Every structure is written in structure tokens, then in C-alpha cells.
């Protein structure tokens, strides 16, 4: 997350969902520049049939070369599937929250748990994006935010950001620019 002067407090929480929405969008656009048919799938860890590490991506454990951090080995140490199921069972209650700040705080807690549950590169902020599951995990978090936005509880509820705090650096998107995924050119099915 970018430096906001308050990365883990109130301001960071308000920016968490819109910032990651832009991060996903920009990454997907970069992928589509290589192959226009690429989209980022979501890993729906709320679905009992998906509450284990996805087998089709489990074998991808390459080392990712980065310009800033050198080589990042993609390792994972997933926890117990039953524990994952137990933690994410709160999502239906979270989706009923009508206050954006409460919603994002509770969803971010579950999000953090999933990062740690996967383990390895995913368990550390600087290395997590090296693992492809990071992108599928965050796409699911974005999908859950979209579900809230479509619900009566979430309609018209937005982060409390203004001025330069609403700019989702390092990009030029503002928070209000990313409220509607259809205007951004994507949808969830």
C-alpha cells in the first residue's frame, strides 16, 4: 500500500479497497497488452468447494525476478482447510454491514488471514504479489466489495476520502473514479 502517513489506521482502511481495485485493473491491463483475452480469475474462498489451495495453481512455484527485490521464490505453506472455512464463514455478516468503514475493516481482517493462511511469499507484503494467488485472492476481495456495492446495505456508501487522500497513487485515479466496475470495463460473473 502506498505511504499515506497512516498506512494501517483509518486512512489506510478507507483506501484499501479502491487502491487494490486500481492495482488489479492496471495489472490486468498490462496482461491484456500481451494477450487481449487475459482476465484475472478470482479464488472464491467463501465457496466451500474452493476452501483449499487451488490445485491448478499449486504447481506454480517459480522464482520471480523483480527489479527492486531481486529473486522472490514463490513458496506456500497453506494451512488447514477447515480453519480457512471457519474464518471466512463471517463473510455473509460482513456483506450486511452498511457502514463502509466497518465493512472494509472486517473484510481486510479476513483478507489478512487468507494471506497468512497461504503462507510463504503471500504472508509478506513486499513479496505477496509475486505469487499468482495474490491476484486471484485480491480479485475475490474486490468481487466482495462489488457485491456490497450492489446491495441495499452498500449502495451510496463510499470511503471517506477527499483532496489528495482520494488520489490512489502511484496512479492518477481518484477514489470516485473506481466506484463502478462497469465504467472501468469489467464485471463479475
C-alpha positions, 0 to 999 in steps of 0.5 A: 500500500502506498505511504499515506502517513497512516498506512494501517489506521483509518486512512489506510482502511478507507483506501484499501479497497479502491487502491487494490481495485486500481492495482488489479485493473492496471495489472490486468491491463498490462496482461491484456497488452500481451494477450487481449483475452487475459482476465484475472480469475478470482479464488472464491474462498467463501465457496466451500468447494474452493476452501483449499489451495487451488490445485491448478495453481499449486504447481506454480512455484517459480522464482520471480525476478523483480527489479527492486527485490531481486529473486522472490521464490514463490513458496506456500505453506497453506494451512488447514482447510477447515480453519480457512472455512471457519474464518471466512464463514463471517463473510455473509455478516460482513456483506450486511454491514452498511457502514463502509468503514466497518465493512472494509475493516472486517473484510481486510481482517479476513483478507489478512488471514487468507494471506497468512493462511497461504503462507510463504511469499503471500504472508509478506507484503513486499513479496505477496504479489509475486505469487499468482494467488495474490491476484486471484485472492485480491480479485475475490476481495474486490468481487466482495466489495462489488457485491456490497456495492450492489446491495441495499446495505452498500449502495451510496456508501463510499470511503471517506476520502477527499483532496489528495487522500482520494488520489490512489497513487502511484496512479492518477485515479481518484477514489470516485473514479473506481466506484463502478466496475462497469465504467472501468470495463469489467464485471463479475460473473 
